[in-house]
């Protein structure tokens, strides 16, 4: 079993991968590189991702379907922020997959929310900006 931690000064997001997948993806991982983690967001014991796939930055663009990217200045944001953001997104169901791009001073992490698809519209983008107090936006 593989466990990966992504952290900033306030919170840690854990990605867990079962042994079969872990043995496949472990050799491609390098500290400090950007990866796309495809899996399910879990909130049963804090915010975590049950990872199905890990793709290097150069490979993941070809796998994307129509999507909205939500870029978040992640420094100092805790678990509650992400849980409430998911609740906000679920109020706008649609056909667009959601990519979270978490940016801080040291790294960028991009994650697709497998269980959430949204309707990309101006109202959703405004609500994201308002909820995050300007620290997040959609594109």
N, C-alpha and C positions, 0 to 999 in steps of 0.2 A: 504494500500500500504506500502511495506517495502522498505527502502533505506539503503544500507550498504555502508560505505566508507572504502576503503583500501588506505592507504597513506604512503608515505615516506617523506623525507625532501624537495622534489621538487614538487611532484605531488600527486593528489588524483584520484583514479579510483573509480567511483561510480557504484554500482550494484543496479538495481531497480527490484522489484518483485511485480506483481499485487496482489490484496487483497486475492484472492482464494488460490494462492500458498503461499503467505506470512503467512496466518493462519496455513497452514500445516507445514511450515519449521521453523517458529519463535521459537517454543519450543525446538528445537534441537541445537540452536545456543548458543555458549559460547565464551566470549571474549578471544582472544589469541589462540583459537583452529584453526586447519587447515581444510579448506573446499574446496571442488571441486564445482565450480559454472558452470553449463551448461546453455548456453544462447547465445545471439547474441551480438557481439561487435558493439557498435554504436559510431559514431563520429560527430553527428549532433550538439551537444552542449558540446564539449570536449569528451574525451575518457570515455565511460561508457559501462556497460554490462546490457542488458535486460535479467534478469535471469529467466530460466524456472525451474531449479532444483538446490538444494543445498544438497550436500552429504558430510557427515563426512569423514575424511581421511580414516578410516578403511573400509568404504563401497564402495568407488569409484573405486578401482582397478578392481572389477568384471565387471564393466560397460564399460571398455575400449576396443576399437577395435584397430587394428593395428595403431600405432601412432608414432609420433616423439615428443620428449620432448625438448623444447628449454629453457634452464636454463639461467636466466638473473640476473646479479648483479644489482639490481634495484635502489640502492641509487643514487640519483641525476639525474635520467633520467626523462625527461619531456614527455608530451603528444606527441610531434612531433616524438620522437624516436619510440613510439609504432605504430603510424600511418604509418611511413615510413617502419617499419618492416613488417607490414601487406602488404604493396605494394610489398615489396621484395618477401614475401612468395607467393603472387598471381602470380608471374612470373614463379613459379615452380609447376604447377597444377599436382595433382596425387591422389593416393588413401589413403594416410596416414593422419589421423586427427592430429591436432597440439595442443599440450599442452604447455602453457606458464607457466613456474615455475619461479615466481618472488621472489628473495631472497634478503633480506636486513638484517641489524644487529638485528632486533627485531622479524621478522616473515617471513614466507614463504607462498606465495599465489600461488595456481595452478588453472589455468583456461583453458578450452578447447575452441578453436576458432571454433565455430560451422559452420561458413560459409566458412572456408578455409581448403582445403585438399592439401597436397603437395606430390611431388615425392621425397622420401628420397634418396639423393645421395651426393657424396663428394662435388660437386660444390655448392649445396645449403648450406651445413655446412660451407664451406670456406667463402661464401658470408656473412653468418650470423656473423662469427667471424670478418671478415673485417669491415662490417658495424658497428658492436658494439665496434670496437677497442679492441677486446679481452674480453669484458664484458659479452658475450653470446656465448653459444655453443649448439650444438644439440647432442642428444643421442637417 
